């Protein structure tokens, strides 16, 4: 246990978490890119995306794994673990998924379907954080009305750096940034892409230092932001992204009829579930080929007592509130929190022919699910087995799916419909599952 007092189940219910399984971005009109879970309750709510400032205490969120330079290929799904299994071990999973990622050749597809596991879209989030560095994605966007693809950096206190792609404008990438999620509608800027974002692979790069941020496409810098230009005279702070962030890639239905009219209009209209891609493949999709992360040196003056984890030691949520420690980042089970990392489900005890109900839990531990337990793909176990979660990385498409909030949310990106691709994708319609039937109707919270 790290410092602070562990939350009881009663306190967990008294201090409910904001469940946002999918994007929150403070766009011209409403939300779009991804803030995961909001306040910590237990389990996945306390892992990546957990907001320490608005949680029960700064220690409620699990410490975040530090930046690791790497080049991530997607020639399999082995590096992706669903959020119903991930417990914080970044050495065993490089990406956490919500929705339904698919494998295609040397790419991962982010899918968006009208029903099923990806009805809110699909999200991949890195398990290691980035605190300044160069992050590059080689990818294709999706296409179509209401469908939005995103490649962003998102911190737990909602600092955000965006590339976003609206499916009705395949010649542009939208760049944006936010400080602690504060809406500022003049921060967005369209960047021209020389060829279709859907038909062609492009390389998108975010180069983020403590003093400057650049957005590049195909090795050409198209936008530069200097920290010195973001001083806010009202708050007396630089409104510049400055806290450790996860790399996130997503496809989501901004044009859902459950969204506001401004968001729908920004996304090009309502999602067309009869569009050619959906008719042919069963879903919208985008393709991610390669992600590279080049971590920059630790900022000067950082409180550093280790080299394993980022934590926050003040509620300001600014760069000087971040410390680097050797704190544990791994929960024992999905009943754990940052203040009680070893919490686990009790073993069932036989009582006649009945099982001990204490082996399960009615507390939500994964967004969209209630009582998710170890070894059960997010569902509460009832056999008293001492299975562990997250010990093996997923290797099949179904095991790489994770919980997602139903209703508003999700993600959409595109693919070149050449014959070879079409013939393979046509047989890969999304399969329904018992898991999807348990997804609760958790609407998007607009902060």
Secondary structure, 3 states (H helix, E strand, C coil): CCCCCCCCHHHHHHCCCCCCCCCCCCCCCCCCCCCCCECCCCHHHHCCCECCCCCCCCCCCCCEECCCCEEEECCCCCCEEECCCCCCCCCCCCEEEEECEEEECCEEEEEECCCCCCCCCEEEEEEEEECCEEEEEEEECCCCCCEEEEEEEEECCCCEEEEEEECCCCCEEEEEEECCCCCCCCCCEEEECCCCCCCCCEEEEEEECCCEEEEEECCEEEEEEEHHHHEECCCCEECCCCCCEEEEEEEEECCCCCCCHHHHHHCCCCCCCCCHHHHHHCCEEEEEEEEEEEECCCCCCCEECCCCEEEECCCCCCHHHEEEECCCCCCCCCCCECCECCCCCCCCCCECCECCHHHCCCCCCECCECCCCCCCCCCCCCCCCCCCCCCCCCCCCHHHCECCCCCCCCECCCCCCCHHHHHHHCCCCCCCCHHHHCCCCCCCCCC
